[in-house]
Amino acid sequence: MKLIDILTENDEDHQKALDATGFWGKQGAGAIILSASTGRLLLPYRSMDVEQPHTWGVWGGAIDEDESPMEGATREVNEEMGKVNFIKKYPMYVFTSGSFRYSNFLFVAEDEFKPIATQGSGWETESYMWVDYGDWPEPLHFGLEALIKNSGSEIQAIIKKYAGQI
């Protein structure tokens, strides 16, 4: 099944943006997840049905017109990995390319968990992995590489902040 085969009416604008800019949607947002109890980060492994398949990236996607980047990232995370109660959400690096913007966030959960995307309900994510900062699986999606390059010190500081608190 190709991406174009599963489009809904609400996705038509996102497809037009992909055709014009090379990015799905006019804007995007997503998050990596930090487990406060272990200090590890949750990364998704992208399926063959999405752009840049079989890379490790962030949980996220296109922002709908009526959403802020934080709202869009929260909705996308809930859709792709299930509803989780996050104890804190931090804005990170914003990638821009022409008119396209992708807002990255770090969402903090109390503990590690198994996302629903790997239980047959998500077509965008093939697998997932909890990793220590710096122990990155390969290949990384270019967006995750940019997030690490531009917000790595912030991510590390947040990890240290939660170390031993839960």
Backbone as a printed PyTorch tensor [residue, N CA C, xyz], in Angstrom:
tensor([[[  0.8440,  -1.1720,   0.0000],
         [  0.0000,   0.0000,   0.0000],
         [  0.8930,   1.2400,   0.0000]],

        [[  0.6410,   2.1460,  -0.8700],
         [  1.3930,   3.3930,  -0.9690],
         [  0.6620,   4.4950,  -0.2070]],

        [[  1.3920,   5.5350,   0.1610],
         [  0.8330,   6.6600,   0.8880],
         [ -0.3770,   7.2340,   0.1720]],

        [[ -0.3010,   7.3800,  -1.1200],
         [ -1.3930,   7.9750,  -1.8870],
         [ -2.6650,   7.1300,  -1.8050]],

        [[ -2.5510,   5.8250,  -1.5640],
         [ -3.7010,   4.9340,  -1.4880],
         [ -4.5140,   5.1080,  -0.2140]],

        [[ -3.9560,   5.7400,   0.8120],
         [ -4.6490,   5.8350,   2.0840],
         [ -5.0030,   7.2720,   2.4620]],

        [[ -4.9700,   8.1630,   1.5010],
         [ -5.3010,   9.5560,   1.7700],
         [ -6.7870,   9.7330,   2.0500]],

        [[ -7.1020,  10.6150,   2.9670],
         [ -8.4730,  11.0220,   3.2290],
         [ -8.6500,  12.4180,   2.6600]],

        [[ -9.8840,  12.9040,   2.6770],
         [-10.1260,  14.2730,   2.1910],
         [ -9.3010,  15.2850,   2.9640]],

        [[ -9.1420,  15.0810,   4.2690],
         [ -8.3710,  16.0150,   5.0920],
         [ -6.9010,  16.0340,   4.7160]],

        [[ -6.4350,  15.0010,   4.0310],
         [ -5.0330,  14.9260,   3.6590],
         [ -4.7120,  15.5710,   2.3140]],

        [[ -5.7180,  16.0240,   1.5920],
         [ -5.4650,  16.5840,   0.2630],
         [ -4.5220,  17.7760,   0.3070]],

        [[ -4.7060,  18.6630,   1.2930],
         [ -3.8010,  19.8130,   1.4190],
         [ -2.3830,  19.3690,   1.7360]],

        [[ -2.2620,  18.3440,   2.5680],
         [ -0.9320,  17.8290,   2.9000],
         [ -0.2540,  17.2560,   1.6560]],

        [[ -1.0220,  16.5630,   0.8180],
         [ -0.4680,  16.0000,  -0.4180],
         [ -0.0390,  17.1120,  -1.3710]],

        [[ -0.8400,  18.1650,  -1.4670],
         [ -0.4670,  19.3040,  -2.3230],
         [  0.8460,  19.9200,  -1.8480]],

        [[  1.0020,  20.0290,  -0.5300],
         [  2.2510,  20.5690,   0.0200],
         [  3.4250,  19.6450,  -0.3090]],

        [[  3.2190,  18.3350,  -0.2160],
         [  4.2770,  17.3820,  -0.5620],
         [  4.6960,  17.5580,  -2.0170]],

        [[  3.7210,  17.6960,  -2.8990],
         [  4.0260,  17.8870,  -4.3160],
         [  4.8100,  19.1790,  -4.5510]],

        [[  4.4740,  20.2330,  -3.7840],
         [  5.0990,  21.5400,  -3.9860],
         [  6.4530,  21.6810,  -3.2940]],

        [[  6.5800,  21.0980,  -2.0900],
         [  7.7760,  21.3540,  -1.2800],
         [  8.6310,  20.1210,  -0.9970]],

        [[  8.0600,  18.9390,  -1.1720],
         [  8.7700,  17.7210,  -0.8020],
         [  8.5230,  17.2990,   0.6310]],

        [[  7.6740,  18.0510,   1.3460],
         [  7.3490,  17.7360,   2.7330],
         [  5.8550,  17.5280,   2.8770]],

        [[  5.4670,  16.5690,   3.7160],
         [  4.0560,  16.2410,   3.9460],
         [  3.4330,  17.3060,   4.8320]],

        [[  2.5810,  18.1540,   4.2530],
         [  1.9240,  19.2300,   4.9910],
         [  2.6710,  20.5400,   4.8650]],

        [[  1.9580,  21.6180,   5.1690],
         [  2.5730,  22.9430,   5.1490],
         [  3.4950,  23.1410,   6.3450]],

        [[  3.1230,  22.5050,   7.4580],
         [  3.9230,  22.5170,   8.6750],
         [  3.8520,  21.1310,   9.2960]],

        [[  4.8430,  20.8130,  10.0720],
         [  4.8450,  19.5420,  10.7830],
         [  5.3350,  19.7340,  12.2010]],

        [[  5.0870,  18.7160,  13.0120],
         [  5.5570,  18.7440,  14.3950],
         [  5.6520,  17.3200,  14.9080]],

        [[  6.5630,  17.1170,  15.8280],
         [  6.7200,  15.8020,  16.4090],
         [  7.5780,  15.8520,  17.6490]],

        [[  7.7640,  14.6710,  18.2460],
         [  8.4840,  14.6100,  19.5070],
         [  9.2580,  13.3130,  19.6430]],

        [[ 10.3460,  13.4080,  20.3870],
         [ 10.9600,  12.2110,  20.9390],
         [ 10.4960,  12.1680,  22.3890]],

        [[ 10.5020,  10.9680,  22.9580],
         [  9.9580,  10.7610,  24.2810],
         [ 11.0800,  10.3880,  25.2390]],

        [[ 11.1050,  11.0280,  26.3920],
         [ 12.0690,  10.7340,  27.4380],
         [ 11.3700,  10.0090,  28.5770]],

        [[ 11.9270,   8.9090,  29.0210],
         [ 11.4700,   8.2520,  30.2420],
         [ 12.2200,   8.8830,  31.4060]],

        [[ 11.4910,   9.5570,  32.2940],
         [ 12.1330,  10.2000,  33.4340],
         [ 12.7960,   9.1830,  34.3540]],

        [[ 12.2230,   7.9920,  34.4480],
         [ 12.7610,   6.9980,  35.3830],
         [ 14.0460,   6.3390,  34.8890]],

        [[ 14.2290,   6.2240,  33.5730],
         [ 15.4240,   5.5510,  33.0470],
         [ 16.3870,   6.4900,  32.3330]],

        [[ 15.9060,   7.6770,  31.9230],
         [ 16.7500,   8.6050,  31.1710],
         [ 16.9340,   8.2110,  29.7240]],

        [[ 16.1390,   7.2340,  29.2660],
         [ 16.2660,   6.7860,  27.8720],
         [ 15.2080,   7.4510,  27.0050]],

        [[ 15.4870,   7.4780,  25.6920],
         [ 14.6260,   8.1300,  24.7090],
         [ 13.9450,   7.0880,  23.8270]],

        [[ 12.6870,   7.3310,  23.4970],
         [ 11.9120,   6.4430,  22.6390],
         [ 11.9250,   6.9690,  21.2150]],

        [[ 12.3890,   6.1350,  20.2830],
         [ 12.4570,   6.4970,  18.8760],
         [ 11.6380,   5.5160,  18.0490]],

        [[ 10.9160,   6.0060,  17.0300],
         [ 10.2010,   5.1120,  16.1170],
         [ 11.0520,   4.7610,  14.8980]],

        [[ 10.8420,   3.5610,  14.3820],
         [ 11.4570,   3.1220,  13.1280],
         [ 10.3880,   3.2140,  12.0580]],

        [[ 10.6060,   4.0740,  11.0850],
         [  9.6050,   4.4050,  10.0770],
         [  9.3540,   3.2400,   9.1130]],

        [[  8.0790,   3.0270,   8.7850],
         [  7.6970,   1.9250,   7.8990],
         [  7.9950,   2.2670,   6.4370]],

        [[  7.7760,   1.3080,   5.5610],
         [  7.9510,   1.5060,   4.1180],
         [  6.8720,   2.4030,   3.5150]],

        [[  5.7970,   2.6730,   4.2490],
         [  4.6610,   3.4240,   3.7160],
         [  4.7720,   4.9320,   3.9070]],

        [[  5.9000,   5.4370,   4.4060],
         [  6.0650,   6.8620,   4.6670],
         [  7.2840,   7.4000,   3.9230]],

        [[  7.3920,   8.7260,   3.8990],
         [  8.5820,   9.3570,   3.3180],
         [  9.8040,   8.9830,   4.1770]],

        [[ 10.9530,   8.8650,   3.5730],
         [ 12.1940,   8.4540,   4.2300],
         [ 11.9850,   7.1640,   5.0400]],

        [[ 11.5590,   6.0840,   4.3600],
         [ 11.2770,   4.8230,   5.0630],
         [ 12.5300,   4.1870,   5.6500]],

        [[ 12.2870,   3.3300,   6.6150],
         [ 13.3310,   2.5490,   7.2880],
         [ 14.4610,   3.4150,   7.8200]],

        [[ 14.0520,   4.4860,   8.4880],
         [ 14.9860,   5.3240,   9.2320],
         [ 14.4120,   5.5220,  10.6310]],

        [[ 15.2680,   5.8350,  11.5700],
         [ 14.8560,   6.1290,  12.9440],
         [ 14.6020,   7.6190,  13.0440]],

        [[ 13.4320,   8.0090,  13.5390],
         [ 13.0730,   9.4170,  13.5560],
         [ 12.3670,   9.8440,  14.8250]],

        [[ 11.3900,  10.7330,  14.6500],
         [ 10.5660,  11.2260,  15.7520],
         [  9.1160,  10.8300,  15.4880]],

        [[  8.3120,  10.8300,  16.5190],
         [  6.8740,  10.5860,  16.3860],
         [  6.2460,  11.8960,  15.9580]],

        [[  5.5840,  11.9470,  14.8010],
         [  4.9870,  13.2100,  14.3880],
         [  4.4730,  13.1750,  12.9760]],

        [[  4.0950,  14.3520,  12.4860],
         [  3.5780,  14.4780,  11.1390],
         [  3.0790,  15.8780,  10.8730]],

        [[  2.1740,  15.9870,   9.9140],
         [  1.6590,  17.2810,   9.4820],
         [  0.7550,  17.9010,  10.5410]],

        [[  0.8400,  19.2120,  10.6460],
         [ -0.0360,  19.9840,  11.5310],
         [ -1.2650,  20.3860,  10.7310]],

        [[ -2.4450,  20.2010,  11.3130],
         [ -3.6690,  20.6680,  10.6830],
         [ -3.7590,  22.1830,  10.8300]],

        [[ -4.5140,  22.8350,   9.9500],
         [ -4.5510,  24.3040,   9.9070],
         [ -4.9700,  24.9540,  11.2140]],

        [[ -5.8210,  24.3040,  11.9880],
         [ -6.3230,  24.9160,  13.2230],
         [ -5.4760,  24.5780,  14.4520]],

        [[ -4.2980,  24.0020,  14.2680],
         [ -3.4720,  23.5670,  15.3940],
         [ -2.2040,  24.3970,  15.5470]],

        [[ -1.7780,  24.5360,  16.7860],
         [ -0.4460,  25.0690,  17.0620],
         [  0.5490,  23.9120,  16.9020]],

        [[  1.8390,  24.2080,  16.7910],
         [  2.8110,  23.1090,  16.7190],
         [  2.7210,  22.1470,  17.9110]],

        [[  2.5330,  22.6590,  19.1330],
         [  2.4180,  21.7940,  20.3050],
         [  1.1720,  20.9130,  20.2090]],

        [[  0.0510,  21.4920,  19.7820],
         [ -1.1810,  20.7120,  19.6190],
         [ -1.0040,  19.6440,  18.5430]],

        [[ -0.3770,  20.0170,  17.4410],
         [ -0.1470,  19.0600,  16.3650],
         [  0.7630,  17.9210,  16.7950]],

        [[  1.8430,  18.2560,  17.4980],
         [  2.7630,  17.2180,  17.9710],
         [  2.0610,  16.2850,  18.9510]],

        [[  1.2690,  16.8450,  19.8500],
         [  0.5480,  16.0330,  20.8270],
         [ -0.4500,  15.1040,  20.1360]],

        [[ -1.1890,  15.6200,  19.1740],
         [ -2.1510,  14.7940,  18.4400],
         [ -1.4380,  13.6790,  17.6900]],

        [[ -0.3710,  14.0310,  16.9750],
         [  0.3740,  13.0310,  16.2110],
         [  0.9500,  11.9430,  17.1160]],

        [[  1.5270,  12.3320,  18.2460],
         [  2.0830,  11.3550,  19.1800],
         [  0.9740,  10.4290,  19.6750]],

        [[ -0.1670,  10.9930,  20.0470],
         [ -1.2860,  10.1710,  20.5230],
         [ -1.7850,   9.2230,  19.4400]],

        [[ -1.8390,   9.6850,  18.2030],
         [ -2.2850,   8.8320,  17.1030],
         [ -1.3010,   7.7070,  16.8180]],

        [[ -0.0300,   8.0200,  16.8630],
         [  0.9850,   7.0760,  16.4340],
         [  1.4600,   6.1130,  17.5090]],

        [[  1.3480,   6.4890,  18.7830],
         [  1.8730,   5.5900,  19.8080],
         [  0.9290,   5.3550,  20.9610]],

        [[ -0.2500,   5.9540,  20.9230],
         [ -1.2150,   5.7720,  22.0050],
         [ -1.1910,   6.9330,  22.9760]],

        [[ -2.2380,   7.0580,  23.7390],
         [ -2.3640,   8.1620,  24.7000],
         [ -1.4860,   7.8880,  25.9110]],

        [[ -0.6240,   8.8390,  26.1850],
         [  0.2840,   8.7560,  27.3230],
         [  0.1560,  10.0620,  28.0970]],

        [[  0.1880,   9.9710,  29.4100],
         [  0.1830,  11.1820,  30.2290],
         [  1.6170,  11.6530,  30.4020]],

        [[  1.9380,  12.7490,  29.7490],
         [  3.2870,  13.2940,  29.8370],
         [  3.3570,  14.2670,  30.9950]],

        [[  4.4750,  14.2340,  31.7220],
         [  4.6200,  15.1200,  32.8680],
         [  5.1760,  16.4880,  32.4760]],

        [[  5.7660,  16.5720,  31.2970],
         [  6.2940,  17.8510,  30.8050],
         [  6.5420,  17.7460,  29.3060]],

        [[  6.4090,  18.8860,  28.6040],
         [  6.6940,  18.9600,  27.1720],
         [  7.6020,  20.1640,  26.9340]],

        [[  8.7170,  19.9210,  26.2430],
         [  9.7000,  20.9690,  25.9960],
         [  9.8160,  21.2510,  24.4970]],

        [[  9.7320,  22.5250,  24.0850],
         [ 10.0030,  22.8470,  22.6830],
         [ 11.4940,  22.7290,  22.3980]],

        [[ 11.8170,  22.2580,  21.2000],
         [ 13.2050,  22.0750,  20.7800],
         [ 13.4180,  22.7820,  19.4400]],

        [[ 14.3200,  22.2870,  18.6830],
         [ 14.7210,  22.8310,  17.3890],
         [ 13.5590,  22.8760,  16.3930]],

        [[ 13.4800,  23.9800,  15.6430],
         [ 12.5010,  24.1170,  14.5630],
         [ 13.2630,  24.0940,  13.2350]],

        [[ 12.9930,  23.0570,  12.4440],
         [ 13.6010,  22.9020,  11.1240],
         [ 12.7960,  23.7360,  10.1270]],

        [[ 13.4860,  24.4710,   9.2560],
         [ 12.8040,  25.2160,   8.1980],
         [ 13.4680,  24.9210,   6.8640]],

        [[ 12.6310,  24.8480,   5.8400],
         [ 13.0980,  24.6830,   4.4680],
         [ 12.1030,  25.4200,   3.5870]],

        [[ 12.4980,  26.5900,   3.0810],
         [ 11.5560,  27.4230,   2.3290],
         [ 10.4070,  27.8210,   3.2440]],

        [[  9.1880,  27.5380,   2.8260],
         [  8.0150,  27.8840,   3.6340],
         [  7.6310,  26.7850,   4.6300]],

        [[  8.3010,  25.6300,   4.5610],
         [  7.9730,  24.5160,   5.4510],
         [  8.6860,  24.6590,   6.7930]],

        [[  7.9500,  24.3630,   7.8740],
         [  8.5060,  24.3720,   9.2420],
         [  8.1460,  23.0680,   9.9290]],

        [[  9.1050,  22.4920,  10.6590],
         [  8.8460,  21.3030,  11.4630],
         [  9.3250,  21.5850,  12.8810]],

        [[  8.3730,  21.6290,  13.8190],
         [  8.6710,  21.9290,  15.2200],
         [  8.8920,  20.6410,  15.9870]],

        [[ 10.0470,  20.5270,  16.6150],
         [ 10.3970,  19.3480,  17.4020],
         [ 10.1950,  19.6220,  18.8870]],

        [[  9.8080,  18.5720,  19.6040],
         [  9.5860,  18.6630,  21.0390],
         [ 10.2110,  17.4560,  21.7180]],

        [[ 10.4340,  17.6060,  23.0170],
         [ 10.8130,  16.5030,  23.8840],
         [  9.6850,  16.3580,  24.8920]],

        [[  8.9850,  15.2150,  24.8630],
         [  7.9070,  14.9230,  25.7960],
         [  8.4650,  13.9830,  26.8570]],

        [[  8.1450,  14.2500,  28.1210],
         [  8.6520,  13.4400,  29.2270],
         [  7.5320,  12.5950,  29.8160]],

        [[  7.7390,  11.2820,  29.8340],
         [  6.8390,  10.3280,  30.4840],
         [  7.5140,   9.8550,  31.7740]],

        [[  6.7280,   9.3870,  32.7250],
         [  7.3230,   8.9160,  33.9730],
         [  8.1930,   7.6860,  33.7650]],

        [[  7.7450,   6.7610,  32.9110],
         [  8.4710,   5.5060,  32.7530],
         [  8.4110,   5.0360,  31.3010]],

        [[  9.1860,   4.0370,  30.9750],
         [  9.1430,   3.4330,  29.6510],
         [  7.8320,   2.6760,  29.4710]],

        [[  7.3890,   2.5420,  28.2300],
         [  6.1390,   1.8640,  27.8970],
         [  6.2540,   1.3150,  26.4890]],

        [[  5.2830,   0.4830,  26.1020],
         [  5.2520,  -0.0700,  24.7470],
         [  4.2300,   0.7210,  23.9380]],

        [[  4.6650,   1.4310,  22.8890],
         [  3.7230,   2.1880,  22.0700],
         [  2.7940,   1.2740,  21.2800]],

        [[  1.5630,   1.7260,  21.0600],
         [  0.5910,   0.8970,  20.3400],
         [  0.9650,   0.7100,  18.8800]],

        [[  1.7590,   1.6020,  18.3250],
         [  2.1180,   1.5240,  16.9030],
         [  2.7750,   0.1950,  16.5610]],

        [[  3.4080,  -0.4100,  17.5020],
         [  4.0900,  -1.6720,  17.2470],
         [  3.1930,  -2.8700,  17.5250]],

        [[  1.9320,  -2.6100,  17.8420],
         [  0.9880,  -3.6830,  18.1420],
         [ -0.0450,  -3.8300,  17.0210]],

        [[  0.3140,  -3.4200,  15.7990],
         [ -0.5500,  -3.6140,  14.6430],
         [ -1.5020,  -2.4820,  14.3390]],

        [[ -1.5380,  -1.4360,  15.1580],
         [ -2.5020,  -0.3620,  14.9190],
         [ -1.9180,   0.8180,  14.1540]],

        [[ -0.6370,   0.8590,  13.9670],
         [ -0.0160,   1.9880,  13.2880],
         [  0.6560,   1.5620,  11.9970]],

        [[  0.3410,   2.2300,  10.9170],
         [  0.9510,   1.8890,   9.6260],
         [  2.2320,   2.6770,   9.3860]],

        [[  2.4510,   3.7470,  10.1350],
         [  3.6100,   4.6060,   9.9110],
         [  4.8750,   4.0890,  10.5910]],

        [[  4.7010,   3.3400,  11.6490],
         [  5.8240,   2.8940,  12.4610],
         [  5.9480,   1.3820,  12.4180]],

        [[  7.1260,   0.9120,  12.0670],
         [  7.3780,  -0.5230,  11.9690],
         [  7.8900,  -1.1020,  13.2890]],

        [[  8.6440,  -0.2880,  14.0190],
         [  9.2250,  -0.7510,  15.2710],
         [  9.5480,   0.4700,  16.1310]],

        [[ 10.1250,   0.2210,  17.2890],
         [ 10.5550,   1.3030,  18.1730],
         [ 11.7240,   0.8150,  18.9950]],

        [[ 12.3920,   1.7610,  19.6530],
         [ 13.5160,   1.3970,  20.5100],
         [ 13.7040,   2.4810,  21.5730]],

        [[ 13.9300,   2.0520,  22.8050],
         [ 14.3610,   2.9530,  23.8730],
         [ 15.8830,   2.9710,  23.8380]],

        [[ 16.4860,   4.1560,  23.7610],
         [ 17.9440,   4.2700,  23.6330],
         [ 18.5010,   5.2640,  24.6420]],

        [[ 19.7560,   5.0570,  25.0050],
         [ 20.4830,   6.0550,  25.7840],
         [ 20.9220,   7.1570,  24.8330]],

        [[ 20.9730,   8.3900,  25.3340],
         [ 21.4310,   9.5040,  24.5100],
         [ 22.8310,   9.1800,  23.9800]],

        [[ 23.0080,   9.3590,  22.6790],
         [ 24.2990,   9.1080,  22.0390],
         [ 24.4600,   7.6980,  21.5050]],

        [[ 23.6150,   6.7760,  21.9250],
         [ 23.6690,   5.3940,  21.4400],
         [ 22.6070,   5.2400,  20.3510]],

        [[ 22.7750,   5.9910,  19.2660],
         [ 21.7450,   6.0940,  18.2270],
         [ 21.7640,   4.9010,  17.2820]],

        [[ 20.5820,   4.3740,  16.9790],
         [ 20.5060,   3.3170,  15.9610],
         [ 20.7190,   3.9330,  14.5780]],

        [[ 20.9770,   3.1060,  13.5950],
         [ 21.1750,   3.6010,  12.2260],
         [ 20.2460,   2.8800,  11.2680]],

        [[ 19.8620,   3.5740,  10.2060],
         [ 20.1610,   4.9580,   9.8530],
         [ 19.1690,   5.9230,  10.5180]],

        [[ 19.6450,   7.1160,  10.8390],
         [ 18.7890,   8.1480,  11.4090],
         [ 18.1020,   8.9380,  10.2960]],

        [[ 16.8640,   9.3190,  10.5180],
         [ 16.1480,  10.2300,   9.6340],
         [ 16.8550,  11.5860,   9.6960]],

        [[ 16.8910,  12.3050,   8.5920],
         [ 17.5990,  13.5910,   8.5770],
         [ 17.0350,  14.5700,   9.6000]],

        [[ 15.7450,  14.4630,   9.9110],
         [ 15.1330,  15.3500,  10.9080],
         [ 15.6290,  15.0650,  12.3130]],

        [[ 15.7970,  13.7980,  12.6540],
         [ 16.3360,  13.4480,  13.9670],
         [ 17.7990,  13.8680,  14.0490]],

        [[ 18.5500,  13.6900,  12.9710],
         [ 19.9460,  14.1480,  12.9610],
         [ 20.0220,  15.6490,  13.2390]],

        [[ 19.1310,  16.4280,  12.6000],
         [ 19.1220,  17.8800,  12.8030],
         [ 18.7190,  18.2340,  14.2340]],

        [[ 17.7540,  17.5040,  14.7910],
         [ 17.3370,  17.7470,  16.1790],
         [ 18.4960,  17.5010,  17.1310]],

        [[ 19.2080,  16.4080,  16.9600],
         [ 20.3470,  16.0950,  17.8240],
         [ 21.4290,  17.1680,  17.6770]],

        [[ 21.7160,  17.5550,  16.4500],
         [ 22.7600,  18.5630,  16.2000],
         [ 22.4060,  19.9080,  16.8340]],

        [[ 21.1390,  20.3170,  16.7130],
         [ 20.7400,  21.6560,  17.1360],
         [ 20.1920,  21.7470,  18.5580]],

        [[ 19.7310,  20.6500,  19.1360],
         [ 19.1730,  20.6700,  20.5000],
         [ 19.7930,  19.6140,  21.4030]],

        [[ 20.8740,  19.0060,  20.9840],
         [ 21.4880,  17.9320,  21.7680],
         [ 21.8500,  18.3390,  23.1790]],

        [[ 22.4400,  19.5170,  23.3510],
         [ 22.8320,  19.9310,  24.7050],
         [ 21.6000,  20.1780,  25.5740]],

        [[ 20.5210,  20.7130,  24.9860],
         [ 19.2730,  20.9040,  25.7400],
         [ 18.6800,  19.5640,  26.1600]],

        [[ 18.6750,  18.6070,  25.2540],
         [ 18.1440,  17.2710,  25.5550],
         [ 18.9450,  16.6400,  26.6830]],

        [[ 20.2650,  16.7260,  26.6040],
         [ 21.1140,  16.1540,  27.6490],
         [ 20.8700,  16.8250,  29.0000]],

        [[ 20.6760,  18.1370,  29.0150],
         [ 20.4110,  18.8530,  30.2670],
         [ 19.0800,  18.4120,  30.8790]],

        [[ 18.0800,  18.1750,  30.0340],
         [ 16.7750,  17.7230,  30.5350],
         [ 16.8940,  16.3070,  31.0820]],

        [[ 17.6330,  15.4500,  30.4000],
         [ 17.8660,  14.0910,  30.9060],
         [ 18.5010,  14.1580,  32.2970]],

        [[ 19.5210,  14.9960,  32.4600],
         [ 20.1800,  15.1310,  33.7600],
         [ 19.2280,  15.6770,  34.8130]],

        [[ 18.3560,  16.5760,  34.4100],
         [ 17.3890,  17.1670,  35.3530],
         [ 16.5100,  16.0830,  35.9800]],

        [[ 16.0940,  15.1110,  35.1870],
         [ 15.2000,  14.0700,  35.6780],
         [ 15.9290,  12.8860,  36.3050]],

        [[ 17.2170,  12.8010,  36.1370],
         [ 17.9850,  11.6560,  36.6460],
         [ 17.7670,  11.4900,  38.1470]],

        [[ 17.2620,  10.3410,  38.5180],
         [ 17.1040,  10.0190,  39.9270],
         [ 15.9110,  10.6530,  40.6160]],

        [[ 15.0690,  11.4090,  39.9020],
         [ 13.9360,  12.0650,  40.5430],
         [ 12.7280,  11.1540,  40.6900]],

        [[ 12.6320,  10.1370,  39.8410],
         [ 11.4480,   9.2570,  39.8980],
         [ 11.8740,   7.8780,  40.3350]]])
